Amino acid sequence: MKSHHKLRMKGFQYKDLSKRHKNYLKEQAKKMFTDEGDQLFKMGMKILQQSKSQKQKAEAYILLAKAADMGHLKAMEKVADALLFGNSGMQNVPAAIQLYKSLAKEGSYKAQNALGFLSSYGIGMEYNQAKALIYYTFGSAGGSIMSQMILGYRYFSGINVLQDCEVALRYYKKVADYIADNLEKGGGIPVEKVRLAERPENLSSNSEILDWEIYQYYRFLAERGDVQIQVSLGQLHLMGRKGLAQDYYKALYYFLKAAKAGSANAMAFIGKMYLDGNDAAPQNNATAFKYFSMAARKGNAIGLHGLGLLYFYGKGVPVNYTEALKYFRKAAEKGWPNAQFQLGFMYYSGFGLWKDYKLAFKYFYLASQSGQPLAIYYLAEMYATGTGVLRSCRAAVELYKGVCELGHWAEKFLTAYFAYKDGDIDASLVQYALLAEMGYEVAQSNSAFILESKKAKVIEKAKVYPMALLLWNRAAIQGNAFARVKIGDYYYYGYGTKKDYQAAATHYSIAVDKHQSAQAMFNLAYMHEHGLGIAKDIHMARRLYDMAAQTSPDAHLPALFALLKMETLHLLQDVLFLNNVSCEQFTTSWKWTESDHTLSLYWDVLAIVLIVAVLIVLLRNHVG
């Protein structure tokens, strides 16, 4: 009996050990699988970061897709983003949504943010603002900086939530703190934001992106010894601006050529490169000091500021706040915004002198006028806390928003633009739409512009005009004159809403009063001329046509023809009146002007054509 019991015990022990061994093998296999996925992810990311061609990017995404198949969460996020935004031409919104939903179950805050964005536009999902808000809230709680920025914008603007400046302030501050930390480490370079709808009212053009032919011409001039072009090309490559890739070797090459020719700016930028350190110019305080000194001796503001930084942080020289203050003041007097910021920071924090918030505010403000991002951040801090200035939630939020818009996600402006240029409209729209959701005014107008073109397929046709109207409205609230005129057009023609001449006239009036828009003046003049939505007033119409012509050269000819047409018709009315022809008879004799006749839509055009024809005949007779 005892021996039998022993056998049973041995059998139990053997089975238990076998089970443990199987579990151990499973865990080891899982670990190997996870390690392989992690290795594939790292390889894919390395290739992606170093890639300079679409072929290399495609190879990187193949590796990331393999890692994603192994359940690697970060790889899954990367692949889902690529499928949503069309990276390397692989846009597949339904597949992206499937991945995001799987990731959301695993607690991915990036997936929560993406699902919120898709719900807010109805892209591949049900259009549902309530769900979008829930997704954004979960994403924000999980640590999504983008969700926090979106919520900040929504609470500040009152989009599907009660407007609350203080709540907006809390969200924006979280994002701004993150951006400011990156800026202090040398990140956060502004990205060019091309407006797809170019209009004089926007004071913008596609000069934000350097054409390849122009770039080649600049290179030719630089090689011929044009020092100013050498410095400009060096700056573009140093920061990766105007659509050019960041290239430290090319930057150093052009700066050295210009410095050899005696350019103080080039010397100062070489000093900056050695101070910050990079592949082409490894960090070297002594070399930085040498080049900053060479530039400073020529009175260069960037060189003076560089020496101030070396003394302030004690890089290659002992910390000396007095010397730092001296150099910062000299550079600030010459208008260099970074030096103005440093002065403000010294007064704000009390480094080497007594704290003085009034002087801190003064220098922060001066630097902010040139767009110095850290100066804008500290101004926001002062307004948010009421330090040295009367507390203003609105001012703080507007300033924080400006800082937040320097985040790495702004790089999508370039990828969206190039996608649009290459004819990949859906990929372009999705990227612009995400930026629009985050509160970028340029992205809002660009998204509306693309929707209006009716070339995008990711949004249902029935939703195109209502969504475009919503985006034009958000852009108009942020001061876009062209967007304000567009809203007037939508109400005038009934695009995405019911026809409403009064609403159209209201928006045209706002564009005239706030932005002096020539197009709005012309449109409002036409409405006054015909009494559409507003009282018929020929004198006001005449005045507005004249104002449009004076405001924009492009409006000269249309305004002239409109005035000629208006005056001709009124002359005819006066003649008929003098001949005792009643209004009824006049109206009857011009039956085609009735609103229900086919030609009624074009009667003013026909009148203009008639006037032009008469003018041409008169000019020919005059020449003859």
Steps between C-alpha positions, in 0.01 A plus 500: 500500500782736591697418187186558291454837669862585422448418134195723489697783660786449257256509210346821632844658542601394149184647346544821698859538383395428142233771520750750642748414227235562234411836658870588514541414131192707415637798693839465332335479155289804585810687617688408182197609296483830690875556467483433126211746469694761697807446282296537180340817638839656582639409158191641326515825697873541431448459125197732509692776679796475263297442182537742212294314241154345474661159446680520835181614672311207348767259633468657845121455503534134395712440812256697715208300359678174591558630854134607517391147399698376800291723727758776552282793615725784385538336161123461478461873575751590227335276243152628592620860456654412163174339386297803614724779368614324184870489584690359201174476306351227718175667613234254617260663746292186589820304580626793708175511699519126567852540639405806707207315657729210597754745642232692693406177680865472603484854644683685220439874545615562141226270377243679719603831344479360146154351558384833642626680189333252263169524691510881492515501117313179426797358311446123478290520815169642611505879529455537875631801692400354838709188436786714373499694827509176702792366295690830540435501875637145537793585273582808706478306827738241354755768411420593138644846442294533182175416684585761763557760229173410327309525828668833575381634165149360547452652847649831388271520195197327651494218242245238620581598859417800716759770436736508798822700484640358825458139385657593165787662688574180694509289183707747300749549784572125513584500131692831515715370789593199286583719198699751708708216644582388144575856394749540783675188368520654154193344335176643361604662173203679335358323194384682186122505468398535135151636431333305223246778440732788417332836521632854559290521819715223653825677414649163424644308208668172428843662539508307831628202298817546294464374143770257390601720202539804726702293747735390220537862392587602857761222514651633177518853644651367825774317308566820307577673830174674596554529877142593588367195312763280670378612844135456399558146371697420815207612716246305292701180530580559867134522598340302218281784375309576177441131433873415505626211713718582800861442396774609741781422256357724229427770758858498627634494144315819403571675832875430470506641144319815616715535815815478288363793300455696825130447582440566871163321487666187361763509778227528761304207354813284496542588868139395562553169322802418718318615814200275435700214348402280205646245258676762286618717791549296822436694822805712577477801732845633406417503127162656575670774707748563216234553232264696729790732589588551132139596426466717814811701409313599184206614715282204399195452725495119463868481599443726802203288607712185459769635734228591748376139494849364563542720809143440619529120494874482569589317181876509446520803733406553867137596567486879500154659506644851478679420174195314371277799577743733321500295180125437508436875534725582205329238282153606616573862412570379147154339494598132530185331646686210667707751697186693595353175630815420701488846660135448586580158648778644719263764639219243536707239687745731677823353361785738588265791581184590689174368363311763306177376344429826319832484317453127445162570339652776286773277355272197462255719311772642271626151419147365449438763229764319293340163577754381760312191632641486854426869548139429399491210749623714791256779408224239521632392840489859624142554375388162637631572850464879505874541557609856426185556294123492549384137473322418174383148423424585137840660436675204665308244292565684173872514579517136613318400180771668294766300685305173467484544123880450487460131590657227286153420358522826300732310264179363348457837330785407267395139439140612444611766252721261302222238499263763358759605243547135395126454457446284810199706610364261765836469678540878491149562634534256792825666613366854465177396674688370805696828525172690456353305791798615708414863428736597217323769298701431180408131520132587549489713185706244304268216605195704398665587169567131422147398599356774281692366200298175532810292422520326839337160539552432872199715597147430373375740231202608711735616777748687281339847497376496863849394616668760279268770638586395856874521425472834317313630806775384740765662280298823477469521879881487513525800267516354148341760269465264204317248723258773612416580138457129431239469775311787335517311169366181660198684641448690174495187282366259762804270515479269803223716646178677398524808282507803727579836338489681834761265650711535184486881524593482870816297430598720204457804727729345763763432230474862386513655848768275653716403204430759226441211258455625142302188407261556791459865397411396145254233619334736747475768229319253274257412780430869567451557128233230478360516853593141585466444875561870565335825397547598136740793503659611173716763668643244744554255213690765302712584804586135570592432136734802517649378829562152352685655204712715733577213739628245246639541146334167413161659567549795261358338188208308660401811697521716186274266302257468792479879529459541122220242500330659800525854363384389153190331637417800715551730206251289304257517792541881514443531124192282518375700797548827310296350213222421749545124476363337812701257711253224408554560130875507549490175691274339240728605216791325675321176585825306492600675819226325697644270766338188359642540147810301395693807391427684824802340663724651234337833420775702667766299316322564171481871581877508566570312174285754315688790658838342416385447139397866473835611646693282251305645206562855625874431547529350149324799348732730697809316374363498145 
